[in-house]
Amino acid sequence: MLNLKVVFVAPSIWVAFTFVLGVAYGLAVPARTHMHAFLDQMLSGWLSGPVFLLGLGVSFAYGVHVSLPYVPIHNFLQQRWSA
C-alpha cells in the first residue's frame, strides 16, 4: 500500500524543482533563444517575485493533482491483484 502523503509530496517537489530549473534556464541562456511571445502570454511578469512564487505554488499543486487519483487506484489494484 502506498502512503498518500509520500506520493503527494514526491511528485510535487519534482514538478516545483523542474519549474525552478526552467526559470534558471531562462536566465542562463541567451535572450535570442527565448520564446518571448509565449512567455509574455503565459507568464506575464514571469521573473517578478510574486509571480515566481505563484508559479512555484501552482507547480506544487499540479504535482498533488497528478498524484491524487494514482494512490487510490494503485492501492485498489494492489489489494485486488496481490493474492
C-alpha positions in Angstrom: 0.0 0.0 0.0 1.2 3.5 -0.8 1.3 6.2 1.7 -0.8 9.1 0.5 1.4 11.9 1.9 4.6 10.5 0.4 3.1 10.1 -3.0 1.6 13.6 -2.9 4.8 15.3 -1.9 7.3 13.4 -4.1 5.9 14.4 -7.5 5.0 17.9 -6.2 8.6 18.5 -5.2 9.8 17.2 -8.6 7.4 19.5 -10.5 8.4 22.5 -8.4 12.0 21.7 -8.9 11.6 21.5 -12.7 9.8 24.9 -12.6 12.8 26.4 -10.8 15.1 24.7 -13.4 13.0 26.2 -16.2 13.3 29.7 -14.7 17.1 29.2 -14.2 17.4 28.0 -17.8 15.5 31.1 -18.9 18.0 33.3 -17.0 21.1 31.4 -18.2 20.6 31.1 -21.9 20.9 34.0 -24.3 17.7 36.1 -24.8 17.6 35.3 -28.5 16.7 31.7 -27.7 13.7 32.6 -25.6 10.1 32.2 -26.7 9.2 35.8 -25.9 5.7 35.8 -27.3 4.8 32.6 -25.4 6.3 33.7 -22.2 4.6 37.0 -22.3 1.2 35.4 -22.9 1.6 32.6 -20.4 3.7 34.1 -17.7 3.3 37.9 -17.7 5.9 39.2 -15.4 7.4 35.7 -15.0 10.5 37.0 -13.3 8.9 39.1 -10.6 8.9 37.7 -7.1 5.2 37.2 -6.6 4.7 35.6 -10.0 7.6 33.3 -9.4 6.2 32.2 -6.0 2.7 31.8 -7.6 4.3 29.6 -10.3 6.1 27.6 -7.8 2.9 27.1 -5.8 0.9 26.1 -8.8 3.6 23.7 -9.9 3.5 22.1 -6.5 -0.3 21.9 -6.7 -0.1 20.2 -10.2 2.1 17.5 -8.6 -0.6 16.9 -6.0 -3.3 16.9 -8.7 -1.5 14.3 -10.7 -0.9 12.0 -7.8 -4.4 12.4 -6.3 -6.0 9.6 -8.4 -2.9 7.5 -8.5 -2.8 6.4 -4.9 -6.4 5.1 -4.5 -6.2 3.3 -7.9 -2.8 1.7 -7.0 -4.0 0.6 -3.6 -7.2 -0.8 -5.0 -5.4 -2.8 -7.7 -2.7 -3.9 -5.2 -5.4 -5.4 -2.9 -7.2 -7.0 -5.8 -4.3 -8.5 -7.7 -1.9 -9.5 -4.9 -3.5 -12.7 -3.9 
